[in-house]
């Protein structure tokens, strides 16, 4: 079993794009899950009781769901490339700051 120290954990999040990827990825998962459930529900032609908020969500997903998913995928792609290509910069910055604290 590998033990992760506080220094290693903070080094992982030295790149702010990682945090943004977590947030946008979470939003994408929720949107994709809701859209999938709406599609399954519509394909079965079932009329199930739904709260007022649920009806509004289903209407929004029906109108804007595909657009929202595409936009979220594009943002995820951009953030992924930004995280990968800026990782050396952020890690060097973190190491410089971390080494200055140790001395």
ZABA-194129 format. One record per atom (N, C-alpha, C, O, CB): residue in three letters; residue number from 1; x, y, z. Coordinates in Angstrom, 2 decimals. Glycine has a CB too. Example, Ala and Ser with C-alpha at 12.3 -4.5 7.8 and 13.67 -1.06 7.14 Angstrom:
REM ZABA-194129
ala / 1 / 13.19 / -5.69 / 7.80
ala / 1 / 12.30 / -4.50 / 7.80
ala / 1 / 13.20 / -3.30 / 7.80
ala / 1 / 14.24 / -3.32 / 8.46
ala / 1 / 11.31 / -4.47 / 9.05
ser / 2 / 12.85 / -2.25 / 7.08
ser / 2 / 13.67 / -1.06 / 7.14
ser / 2 / 12.90 / 0.03 / 7.87
ser / 2 / 13.41 / 1.14 / 8.04
ser / 2 / 14.08 / -0.60 / 5.72
***
This chain:
REM ZABA-194129
unk / 1 / 0.83 / -1.18 / 0.00
unk / 1 / 0.00 / 0.00 / 0.00
unk / 1 / 0.88 / 1.25 / 0.00
unk / 1 / 1.82 / 1.35 / 0.79
unk / 1 / -0.95 / 0.00 / 1.21
unk / 2 / 0.58 / 2.18 / -0.87
unk / 2 / 1.35 / 3.40 / -0.98
unk / 2 / 0.76 / 4.48 / -0.09
unk / 2 / -0.45 / 4.71 / -0.09
unk / 2 / 1.41 / 3.88 / -2.44
unk / 3 / 1.60 / 5.13 / 0.67
unk / 3 / 1.16 / 6.22 / 1.53
unk / 3 / 1.41 / 7.54 / 0.81
unk / 3 / 2.52 / 7.80 / 0.34
unk / 3 / 1.89 / 6.19 / 2.92
unk / 4 / 0.38 / 8.36 / 0.72
unk / 4 / 0.49 / 9.65 / 0.06
unk / 4 / 0.66 / 10.72 / 1.12
unk / 4 / -0.18 / 10.87 / 2.00
unk / 4 / -0.75 / 9.94 / -0.84
unk / 5 / 1.74 / 11.47 / 1.03
unk / 5 / 2.00 / 12.52 / 2.00
unk / 5 / 1.27 / 13.80 / 1.60
unk / 5 / 0.77 / 13.92 / 0.48
unk / 5 / 3.50 / 12.79 / 2.13
unk / 6 / 1.22 / 14.73 / 2.53
unk / 6 / 0.57 / 16.01 / 2.27
unk / 6 / 1.28 / 16.75 / 1.14
unk / 6 / 0.63 / 17.41 / 0.33
unk / 6 / 0.54 / 16.87 / 3.54
unk / 7 / 2.61 / 16.65 / 1.09
unk / 7 / 3.37 / 17.31 / 0.02
unk / 7 / 2.99 / 16.75 / -1.34
unk / 7 / 2.82 / 17.50 / -2.30
unk / 7 / 4.87 / 17.15 / 0.26
unk / 8 / 2.86 / 15.43 / -1.42
unk / 8 / 2.49 / 14.82 / -2.70
unk / 8 / 1.07 / 15.21 / -3.10
unk / 8 / 0.80 / 15.45 / -4.28
unk / 8 / 2.62 / 13.28 / -2.62
unk / 9 / 0.17 / 15.26 / -2.13
unk / 9 / -1.20 / 15.62 / -2.42
unk / 9 / -1.29 / 17.06 / -2.91
unk / 9 / -2.02 / 17.34 / -3.87
unk / 9 / -2.08 / 15.41 / -1.17
unk / 10 / -0.58 / 17.98 / -2.28
unk / 10 / -0.62 / 19.37 / -2.71
unk / 10 / 0.08 / 19.56 / -4.05
unk / 10 / -0.27 / 20.47 / -4.81
unk / 10 / 0.02 / 20.27 / -1.65
unk / 11 / 1.06 / 18.71 / -4.35
unk / 11 / 1.74 / 18.80 / -5.64
unk / 11 / 0.79 / 18.40 / -6.76
unk / 11 / 0.85 / 18.96 / -7.86
unk / 11 / 2.99 / 17.90 / -5.66
unk / 12 / -0.08 / 17.44 / -6.49
unk / 12 / -1.03 / 17.01 / -7.52
unk / 12 / -1.96 / 18.15 / -7.92
unk / 12 / -2.36 / 18.27 / -9.08
unk / 12 / -1.86 / 15.81 / -7.01
unk / 13 / -2.30 / 18.98 / -6.94
unk / 13 / -3.24 / 20.07 / -7.22
unk / 13 / -2.53 / 21.41 / -7.39
unk / 13 / -3.13 / 22.46 / -7.21
unk / 13 / -4.27 / 20.16 / -6.12
unk / 14 / -1.24 / 21.36 / -7.72
unk / 14 / -0.52 / 22.59 / -8.01
unk / 14 / -1.05 / 23.20 / -9.30
unk / 14 / -1.00 / 24.42 / -9.48
unk / 14 / 1.00 / 22.32 / -8.11
unk / 15 / -1.54 / 22.37 / -10.19
unk / 15 / -2.10 / 22.82 / -11.47
unk / 15 / -3.59 / 23.10 / -11.27
unk / 15 / -4.35 / 22.17 / -11.01
unk / 15 / -1.87 / 21.76 / -12.60
unk / 16 / -4.03 / 24.36 / -11.39
unk / 16 / -5.44 / 24.69 / -11.14
unk / 16 / -6.40 / 24.06 / -12.14
unk / 16 / -7.59 / 23.95 / -11.88
unk / 16 / -5.61 / 26.19 / -11.15
unk / 17 / -5.88 / 23.64 / -13.29
unk / 17 / -6.75 / 23.02 / -14.28
unk / 17 / -7.27 / 21.66 / -13.81
unk / 17 / -8.31 / 21.21 / -14.28
unk / 17 / -6.00 / 22.85 / -15.60
unk / 18 / -6.57 / 21.01 / -12.87
unk / 18 / -7.05 / 19.74 / -12.32
unk / 18 / -8.36 / 19.94 / -11.56
unk / 18 / -9.31 / 19.17 / -11.72
unk / 18 / -5.99 / 19.11 / -11.40
unk / 19 / -8.39 / 20.97 / -10.75
unk / 19 / -9.62 / 21.27 / -9.99
unk / 19 / -10.77 / 21.59 / -10.95
unk / 19 / -11.89 / 21.10 / -10.77
unk / 19 / -9.39 / 22.45 / -9.02
unk / 20 / -10.49 / 22.39 / -11.95
unk / 20 / -11.53 / 22.73 / -12.94
unk / 20 / -12.02 / 21.49 / -13.67
unk / 20 / -13.21 / 21.36 / -13.95
unk / 20 / -11.00 / 23.76 / -13.95
unk / 21 / -11.10 / 20.58 / -13.98
unk / 21 / -11.50 / 19.32 / -14.63
unk / 21 / -12.42 / 18.50 / -13.73
unk / 21 / -13.37 / 17.89 / -14.22
unk / 21 / -10.27 / 18.50 / -14.99
unk / 22 / -12.14 / 18.47 / -12.44
unk / 22 / -13.00 / 17.75 / -11.50
unk / 22 / -14.41 / 18.34 / -11.46
unk / 22 / -15.40 / 17.61 / -11.47
unk / 22 / -12.39 / 17.76 / -10.10
unk / 23 / -14.49 / 19.66 / -11.42
unk / 23 / -15.80 / 20.33 / -11.36
unk / 23 / -16.58 / 20.12 / -12.64
unk / 23 / -17.73 / 19.69 / -12.60
unk / 23 / -15.62 / 21.84 / -11.10
unk / 24 / -15.96 / 20.41 / -13.78
unk / 24 / -16.66 / 20.27 / -15.06
unk / 24 / -16.98 / 18.80 / -15.35
unk / 24 / -18.03 / 18.50 / -15.90
unk / 24 / -15.81 / 20.86 / -16.21
unk / 25 / -16.08 / 17.90 / -14.98
unk / 25 / -16.35 / 16.47 / -15.16
unk / 25 / -17.53 / 16.01 / -14.32
unk / 25 / -18.33 / 15.20 / -14.78
unk / 25 / -15.11 / 15.66 / -14.80
unk / 26 / -17.64 / 16.51 / -13.11
unk / 26 / -18.78 / 16.19 / -12.25
unk / 26 / -20.09 / 16.70 / -12.83
unk / 26 / -21.10 / 15.99 / -12.84
unk / 26 / -18.58 / 16.77 / -10.87
unk / 27 / -20.07 / 17.93 / -13.32
unk / 27 / -21.26 / 18.49 / -13.96
unk / 27 / -21.64 / 17.69 / -15.20
unk / 27 / -22.81 / 17.43 / -15.45
unk / 27 / -21.03 / 19.98 / -14.33
unk / 28 / -20.63 / 17.29 / -15.97
unk / 28 / -20.90 / 16.48 / -17.16
unk / 28 / -21.53 / 15.14 / -16.78
unk / 28 / -22.48 / 14.70 / -17.43
unk / 28 / -19.60 / 16.25 / -17.95
unk / 29 / -21.02 / 14.50 / -15.75
unk / 29 / -21.58 / 13.20 / -15.31
unk / 29 / -23.04 / 13.34 / -14.91
unk / 29 / -23.87 / 12.50 / -15.27
unk / 29 / -20.77 / 12.64 / -14.13
unk / 30 / -23.35 / 14.39 / -14.16
unk / 30 / -24.74 / 14.61 / -13.74
unk / 30 / -25.63 / 14.88 / -14.96
unk / 30 / -26.72 / 14.32 / -15.06
unk / 30 / -24.83 / 15.78 / -12.74
unk / 31 / -25.18 / 15.73 / -15.87
unk / 31 / -25.96 / 16.05 / -17.06
unk / 31 / -26.16 / 14.81 / -17.93
unk / 31 / -27.27 / 14.55 / -18.39
unk / 31 / -25.28 / 17.15 / -17.87
unk / 32 / -25.10 / 14.05 / -18.15
unk / 32 / -25.21 / 12.85 / -18.98
unk / 32 / -26.13 / 11.81 / -18.35
unk / 32 / -26.90 / 11.16 / -19.05
unk / 32 / -23.82 / 12.25 / -19.22
unk / 33 / -26.05 / 11.66 / -17.04
unk / 33 / -26.93 / 10.70 / -16.36
unk / 33 / -28.39 / 11.13 / -16.47
unk / 33 / -29.26 / 10.31 / -16.77
unk / 33 / -26.53 / 10.57 / -14.88
unk / 34 / -28.66 / 12.39 / -16.23
unk / 34 / -30.03 / 12.90 / -16.33
unk / 34 / -30.55 / 12.78 / -17.76
unk / 34 / -31.70 / 12.40 / -17.97
unk / 34 / -30.10 / 14.36 / -15.87
unk / 35 / -29.71 / 13.09 / -18.73
unk / 35 / -30.12 / 13.00 / -20.14
unk / 35 / -30.42 / 11.55 / -20.52
unk / 35 / -31.38 / 11.27 / -21.24
unk / 35 / -29.03 / 13.58 / -21.07
unk / 36 / -29.58 / 10.62 / -20.03
unk / 36 / -29.80 / 9.20 / -20.31
unk / 36 / -31.11 / 8.72 / -19.69
unk / 36 / -31.88 / 8.01 / -20.33
unk / 36 / -28.62 / 8.36 / -19.77
unk / 37 / -31.36 / 9.10 / -18.45
unk / 37 / -32.61 / 8.71 / -17.80
unk / 37 / -33.82 / 9.29 / -18.54
unk / 37 / -34.84 / 8.61 / -18.68
unk / 37 / -32.61 / 9.17 / -16.33
unk / 38 / -33.70 / 10.53 / -19.01
unk / 38 / -34.79 / 11.14 / -19.77
unk / 38 / -35.02 / 10.37 / -21.07
unk / 38 / -36.17 / 10.11 / -21.45
unk / 38 / -34.49 / 12.62 / -20.07
unk / 39 / -33.96 / 10.00 / -21.74
unk / 39 / -34.08 / 9.27 / -23.00
unk / 39 / -34.71 / 7.90 / -22.78
unk / 39 / -35.56 / 7.48 / -23.57
unk / 39 / -32.70 / 9.12 / -23.67
unk / 40 / -34.30 / 7.20 / -21.73
unk / 40 / -34.89 / 5.89 / -21.43
unk / 40 / -36.37 / 6.04 / -21.10
unk / 40 / -37.20 / 5.26 / -21.56
unk / 40 / -34.15 / 5.22 / -20.25
unk / 41 / -36.67 / 7.03 / -20.31
unk / 41 / -38.06 / 7.27 / -19.93
unk / 41 / -38.92 / 7.58 / -21.15
unk / 41 / -40.03 / 7.07 / -21.26
unk / 41 / -38.15 / 8.43 / -18.93
unk / 42 / -38.40 / 8.40 / -22.06
unk / 42 / -39.16 / 8.75 / -23.27
unk / 42 / -39.31 / 7.56 / -24.21
unk / 42 / -40.33 / 7.43 / -24.89
unk / 42 / -38.49 / 9.91 / -23.99
unk / 43 / -38.30 / 6.70 / -24.26
unk / 43 / -38.37 / 5.56 / -25.17
unk / 43 / -39.41 / 4.53 / -24.73
unk / 43 / -39.93 / 3.79 / -25.56
unk / 43 / -37.00 / 4.90 / -25.29
unk / 44 / -39.70 / 4.47 / -23.45
unk / 44 / -40.68 / 3.53 / -22.92
unk / 44 / -42.10 / 4.09 / -22.93
unk / 44 / -43.06 / 3.37 / -22.66
unk / 44 / -40.30 / 3.13 / -21.50
unk / 45 / -42.22 / 5.36 / -23.23
unk / 45 / -43.53 / 6.04 / -23.23
unk / 45 / -44.25 / 5.87 / -21.90
unk / 45 / -45.47 / 5.74 / -21.86
unk / 45 / -44.41 / 5.50 / -24.37
unk / 46 / -43.50 / 5.89 / -20.83
unk / 46 / -44.08 / 5.77 / -19.50
unk / 46 / -44.44 / 7.14 / -18.97
unk / 46 / -43.71 / 8.11 / -19.15
unk / 46 / -43.13 / 5.05 / -18.55
unk / 47 / -45.55 / 7.20 / -18.31
unk / 47 / -45.94 / 8.43 / -17.63
unk / 47 / -45.81 / 8.16 / -16.14
unk / 47 / -46.67 / 7.53 / -15.52
unk / 47 / -47.41 / 8.89 / -18.02
unk / 48 / -44.74 / 8.64 / -15.59
unk / 48 / -44.48 / 8.44 / -14.17
unk / 48 / -44.69 / 9.76 / -13.44
unk / 48 / -44.47 / 10.83 / -14.01
unk / 48 / -43.04 / 7.91 / -13.93
unk / 49 / -45.11 / 9.68 / -12.19
unk / 49 / -45.27 / 10.92 / -11.44
unk / 49 / -43.94 / 11.64 / -11.28
unk / 49 / -42.92 / 11.02 / -10.94
unk / 49 / -45.89 / 10.64 / -10.06
unk / 50 / -43.95 / 12.93 / -11.52
unk / 50 / -42.73 / 13.73 / -11.45
unk / 50 / -43.02 / 15.01 / -10.70
unk / 50 / -44.09 / 15.60 / -10.86
unk / 50 / -42.17 / 14.03 / -12.87
unk / 51 / -42.08 / 15.45 / -9.89
unk / 51 / -42.25 / 16.71 / -9.18
unk / 51 / -42.16 / 17.87 / -10.17
unk / 51 / -41.76 / 17.68 / -11.32
unk / 51 / -41.18 / 16.87 / -8.07
unk / 52 / -42.54 / 19.04 / -9.72
unk / 52 / -42.50 / 20.22 / -10.59
unk / 52 / -41.07 / 20.51 / -11.05
unk / 52 / -40.84 / 20.83 / -12.22
unk / 52 / -43.08 / 21.45 / -9.86
unk / 53 / -40.12 / 20.40 / -10.14
unk / 53 / -38.71 / 20.61 / -10.50
unk / 53 / -38.23 / 19.56 / -11.50
unk / 53 / -37.47 / 19.88 / -12.41
unk / 53 / -37.83 / 20.57 / -9.26
unk / 54 / -38.68 / 18.32 / -11.33
unk / 54 / -38.32 / 17.26 / -12.27
unk / 54 / -38.87 / 17.50 / -13.66
unk / 54 / -38.20 / 17.23 / -14.65
unk / 54 / -38.82 / 15.92 / -11.76
unk / 55 / -40.10 / 18.03 / -13.73
unk / 55 / -40.70 / 18.35 / -15.03
unk / 55 / -39.91 / 19.43 / -15.74
unk / 55 / -39.69 / 19.37 / -16.95
unk / 55 / -42.16 / 18.80 / -14.85
unk / 56 / -39.47 / 20.44 / -14.97
unk / 56 / -38.68 / 21.53 / -15.56
unk / 56 / -37.33 / 21.00 / -16.06
unk / 56 / -36.87 / 21.40 / -17.13
unk / 56 / -38.46 / 22.66 / -14.53
unk / 57 / -36.71 / 20.12 / -15.28
unk / 57 / -35.43 / 19.53 / -15.70
unk / 57 / -35.60 / 18.72 / -16.98
unk / 57 / -34.78 / 18.82 / -17.90
unk / 57 / -34.85 / 18.65 / -14.58
unk / 58 / -36.66 / 17.92 / -17.04
unk / 58 / -36.90 / 17.10 / -18.23
unk / 58 / -37.15 / 17.98 / -19.45
unk / 58 / -36.65 / 17.69 / -20.53
unk / 58 / -38.10 / 16.16 / -18.00
unk / 59 / -37.92 / 19.05 / -19.27
unk / 59 / -38.17 / 19.97 / -20.39
unk / 59 / -36.87 / 20.62 / -20.84
unk / 59 / -36.62 / 20.75 / -22.04
unk / 59 / -39.18 / 21.06 / -19.98
unk / 60 / -36.04 / 21.05 / -19.88
unk / 60 / -34.77 / 21.69 / -20.24
unk / 60 / -33.85 / 20.71 / -20.96
unk / 60 / -33.23 / 21.06 / -21.96
unk / 60 / -34.08 / 22.24 / -18.98
unk / 61 / -33.78 / 19.48 / -20.45
unk / 61 / -32.94 / 18.47 / -21.10
unk / 61 / -33.44 / 18.13 / -22.49
unk / 61 / -32.66 / 17.91 / -23.41
unk / 61 / -32.88 / 17.20 / -20.25
unk / 62 / -34.77 / 18.10 / -22.64
unk / 62 / -35.34 / 17.81 / -23.96
unk / 62 / -34.98 / 18.90 / -24.96
unk / 62 / -34.71 / 18.60 / -26.12
unk / 62 / -36.86 / 17.66 / -23.86
unk / 63 / -34.97 / 20.14 / -24.52
unk / 63 / -34.68 / 21.27 / -25.41
unk / 63 / -33.19 / 21.53 / -25.57
unk / 63 / -32.70 / 21.77 / -26.67
unk / 63 / -35.36 / 22.52 / -24.90
unk / 64 / -32.46 / 21.48 / -24.47
unk / 64 / -31.05 / 21.93 / -24.48
unk / 64 / -30.04 / 20.87 / -24.09
unk / 64 / -28.84 / 21.15 / -24.05
unk / 64 / -30.90 / 23.09 / -23.56
unk / 65 / -30.48 / 19.65 / -23.81
unk / 65 / -29.58 / 18.60 / -23.34
unk / 65 / -28.42 / 18.30 / -24.27
unk / 65 / -27.27 / 18.30 / -23.84
unk / 65 / -30.35 / 17.36 / -23.12
unk / 66 / -28.70 / 18.03 / -25.56
unk / 66 / -27.58 / 17.73 / -26.47
unk / 66 / -26.58 / 18.88 / -26.59
unk / 66 / -25.37 / 18.66 / -26.63
unk / 66 / -28.11 / 17.39 / -27.85
unk / 67 / -27.10 / 20.10 / -26.64
unk / 67 / -26.21 / 21.27 / -26.72
unk / 67 / -25.35 / 21.38 / -25.47
unk / 67 / -24.15 / 21.64 / -25.55
unk / 67 / -27.03 / 22.56 / -26.93
unk / 68 / -25.97 / 21.18 / -24.30
unk / 68 / -25.23 / 21.26 / -23.04
unk / 68 / -24.14 / 20.20 / -22.98
unk / 68 / -23.02 / 20.48 / -22.54
unk / 68 / -26.18 / 21.11 / -21.85
unk / 69 / -24.45 / 18.99 / -23.42
unk / 69 / -23.45 / 17.91 / -23.41
unk / 69 / -22.28 / 18.21 / -24.34
unk / 69 / -21.13 / 17.97 / -23.98
unk / 69 / -24.10 / 16.58 / -23.81
unk / 70 / -22.57 / 18.74 / -25.51
unk / 70 / -21.50 / 19.07 / -26.46
unk / 70 / -20.63 / 20.19 / -25.90
unk / 70 / -19.40 / 20.13 / -25.99
unk / 70 / -22.09 / 19.49 / -27.83
unk / 71 / -21.25 / 21.21 / -25.33
unk / 71 / -20.48 / 22.33 / -24.75
unk / 71 / -19.60 / 21.81 / -23.62
unk / 71 / -18.43 / 22.18 / -23.52
unk / 71 / -21.44 / 23.45 / -24.23
unk / 72 / -20.16 / 20.96 / -22.76
unk / 72 / -19.38 / 20.42 / -21.65
unk / 72 / -18.22 / 19.56 / -22.15
unk / 72 / -17.13 / 19.61 / -21.59
unk / 72 / -20.27 / 19.60 / -20.73
unk / 73 / -18.45 / 18.78 / -23.19
unk / 73 / -17.35 / 17.97 / -23.77
unk / 73 / -16.25 / 18.85 / -24.34
unk / 73 / -15.06 / 18.55 / -24.18
unk / 73 / -17.88 / 17.04 / -24.86
unk / 74 / -16.63 / 19.93 / -25.01
unk / 74 / -15.63 / 20.85 / -25.56
unk / 74 / -14.83 / 21.49 / -24.43
unk / 74 / -13.60 / 21.59 / -24.52
unk / 74 / -16.32 / 21.95 / -26.42
unk / 75 / -15.52 / 21.92 / -23.38
unk / 75 / -14.81 / 22.52 / -22.23
unk / 75 / -13.89 / 21.50 / -21.57
unk / 75 / -12.77 / 21.83 / -21.20
unk / 75 / -15.83 / 23.07 / -21.19
unk / 76 / -14.36 / 20.26 / -21.42
unk / 76 / -13.50 / 19.20 / -20.87
unk / 76 / -12.26 / 18.98 / -21.73
unk / 76 / -11.16 / 18.81 / -21.20
unk / 76 / -14.28 / 17.89 / -20.74
unk / 77 / -12.43 / 18.98 / -23.04
unk / 77 / -11.29 / 18.82 / -23.95
unk / 77 / -10.29 / 19.95 / -23.82
unk / 77 / -9.09 / 19.72 / -23.75
unk / 77 / -11.77 / 18.73 / -25.38
unk / 78 / -10.80 / 21.17 / -23.78
unk / 78 / -9.91 / 22.35 / -23.66
unk / 78 / -9.17 / 22.31 / -22.32
unk / 78 / -7.96 / 22.54 / -22.27
unk / 78 / -10.73 / 23.67 / -23.78
unk / 79 / -9.89 / 22.01 / -21.24
unk / 79 / -9.25 / 21.94 / -19.93
unk / 79 / -8.23 / 20.81 / -19.85
unk / 79 / -7.20 / 20.94 / -19.19
unk / 79 / -10.29 / 21.78 / -18.84
unk / 80 / -8.52 / 19.69 / -20.51
unk / 80 / -7.57 / 18.58 / -20.52
unk / 80 / -6.27 / 18.98 / -21.19
unk / 80 / -5.19 / 18.73 / -20.65
unk / 80 / -8.18 / 17.37 / -21.22
unk / 81 / -6.36 / 19.59 / -22.36
unk / 81 / -5.15 / 20.04 / -23.05
unk / 81 / -4.43 / 21.10 / -22.24
unk / 81 / -3.20 / 21.10 / -22.16
unk / 81 / -5.49 / 20.59 / -24.44
unk / 82 / -5.18 / 22.02 / -21.63
unk / 82 / -4.55 / 23.06 / -20.81
unk / 82 / -3.82 / 22.44 / -19.62
unk / 82 / -2.71 / 22.86 / -19.29
unk / 82 / -5.61 / 24.08 / -20.32
unk / 83 / -4.43 / 21.45 / -18.99
unk / 83 / -3.78 / 20.79 / -17.85
unk / 83 / -2.52 / 20.07 / -18.26
unk / 83 / -1.50 / 20.15 / -17.58
unk / 83 / -4.75 / 19.81 / -17.18
unk / 84 / -2.58 / 19.36 / -19.37
unk / 84 / -1.42 / 18.60 / -19.84
unk / 84 / -0.27 / 19.52 / -20.24
unk / 84 / 0.87 / 19.32 / -19.84
unk / 84 / -1.81 / 17.70 / -21.03
unk / 85 / -0.59 / 20.54 / -21.03
unk / 85 / 0.48 / 21.39 / -21.56
unk / 85 / 1.00 / 22.41 / -20.56
unk / 85 / 2.09 / 22.96 / -20.76
unk / 85 / -0.02 / 22.10 / -22.78
unk / 86 / 0.27 / 22.68 / -19.50
unk / 86 / 0.77 / 23.63 / -18.51
unk / 86 / 1.31 / 22.93 / -17.27
unk / 86 / 1.74 / 23.60 / -16.33
unk / 86 / -0.33 / 24.60 / -18.12
unk / 87 / 1.29 / 21.62 / -17.25
unk / 87 / 1.70 / 20.88 / -16.06
unk / 87 / 3.15 / 21.15 / -15.67
unk / 87 / 3.44 / 21.33 / -14.49
unk / 87 / 1.51 / 19.40 / -16.28
unk / 88 / 4.05 / 21.19 / -16.64
unk / 88 / 5.46 / 21.47 / -16.33
unk / 88 / 5.62 / 22.84 / -15.67
unk / 88 / 6.39 / 22.98 / -14.71
unk / 88 / 6.32 / 21.41 / -17.61
unk / 89 / 4.90 / 23.83 / -16.17
unk / 89 / 4.97 / 25.18 / -15.61
unk / 89 / 4.50 / 25.18 / -14.15
unk / 89 / 5.19 / 25.70 / -13.28
unk / 89 / 4.12 / 26.16 / -16.44
unk / 90 / 3.32 / 24.59 / -13.90
unk / 90 / 2.77 / 24.60 / -12.55
unk / 90 / 3.60 / 23.78 / -11.57
unk / 90 / 3.75 / 24.17 / -10.42
unk / 90 / 1.34 / 24.09 / -12.57
unk / 91 / 4.14 / 22.65 / -12.03
unk / 91 / 4.97 / 21.83 / -11.14
unk / 91 / 6.28 / 22.53 / -10.81
unk / 91 / 6.74 / 22.47 / -9.67
unk / 91 / 5.25 / 20.47 / -11.79
unk / 92 / 6.89 / 23.18 / -11.79
unk / 92 / 8.12 / 23.93 / -11.53
unk / 92 / 7.85 / 25.07 / -10.55
unk / 92 / 8.65 / 25.33 / -9.65
unk / 92 / 8.71 / 24.50 / -12.86
unk / 93 / 6.74 / 25.72 / -10.72
unk / 93 / 6.37 / 26.81 / -9.81
unk / 93 / 6.14 / 26.27 / -8.39
unk / 93 / 6.59 / 26.87 / -7.42
unk / 93 / 5.09 / 27.53 / -10.32
unk / 94 / 5.44 / 25.12 / -8.28
unk / 94 / 5.19 / 24.53 / -6.98
unk / 94 / 6.50 / 24.10 / -6.31
unk / 94 / 6.70 / 24.33 / -5.12
unk / 94 / 4.24 / 23.32 / -7.11
unk / 95 / 7.41 / 23.48 / -7.09
unk / 95 / 8.68 / 23.04 / -6.53
unk / 95 / 9.53 / 24.21 / -6.07
unk / 95 / 10.17 / 24.15 / -5.02
unk / 95 / 9.44 / 22.21 / -7.55
unk / 96 / 9.53 / 25.28 / -6.84
unk / 96 / 10.30 / 26.47 / -6.46
unk / 96 / 9.76 / 27.03 / -5.14
unk / 96 / 10.54 / 27.38 / -4.25
unk / 96 / 10.23 / 27.56 / -7.57
unk / 97 / 8.46 / 27.13 / -5.02
unk / 97 / 7.83 / 27.65 / -3.81
unk / 97 / 8.06 / 26.69 / -2.63
unk / 97 / 8.34 / 27.13 / -1.51
unk / 97 / 6.32 / 27.86 / -4.05
unk / 98 / 7.95 / 25.41 / -2.89
unk / 98 / 8.10 / 24.40 / -1.84
unk / 98 / 9.56 / 24.34 / -1.35
unk / 98 / 9.80 / 24.23 / -0.15
unk / 98 / 7.65 / 23.02 / -2.34
unk / 99 / 10.50 / 24.40 / -2.27
unk / 99 / 11.91 / 24.38 / -1.87
unk / 99 / 12.30 / 25.64 / -1.09
unk / 99 / 13.12 / 25.57 / -0.18
unk / 99 / 12.81 / 24.24 / -3.09
unk / 100 / 11.71 / 26.76 / -1.45
unk / 100 / 11.99 / 28.01 / -0.73
unk / 100 / 11.50 / 27.91 / 0.72
unk / 100 / 12.14 / 28.45 / 1.62
unk / 100 / 11.33 / 29.21 / -1.44
unk / 101 / 10.38 / 27.23 / 0.93
unk / 101 / 9.86 / 27.07 / 2.29
unk / 101 / 10.74 / 26.15 / 3.14
unk / 101 / 10.88 / 26.37 / 4.34
unk / 101 / 8.42 / 26.52 / 2.25
unk / 102 / 11.33 / 25.13 / 2.53
unk / 102 / 12.15 / 24.17 / 3.27
unk / 102 / 13.49 / 24.77 / 3.68
unk / 102 / 14.09 / 24.32 / 4.65
unk / 102 / 12.37 / 22.92 / 2.44
unk / 103 / 13.96 / 25.76 / 2.95
unk / 103 / 15.28 / 26.33 / 3.26
unk / 103 / 15.19 / 27.40 / 4.25
unk / 103 / 16.21 / 27.98 / 4.62
unk / 103 / 15.95 / 26.85 / 2.04
***
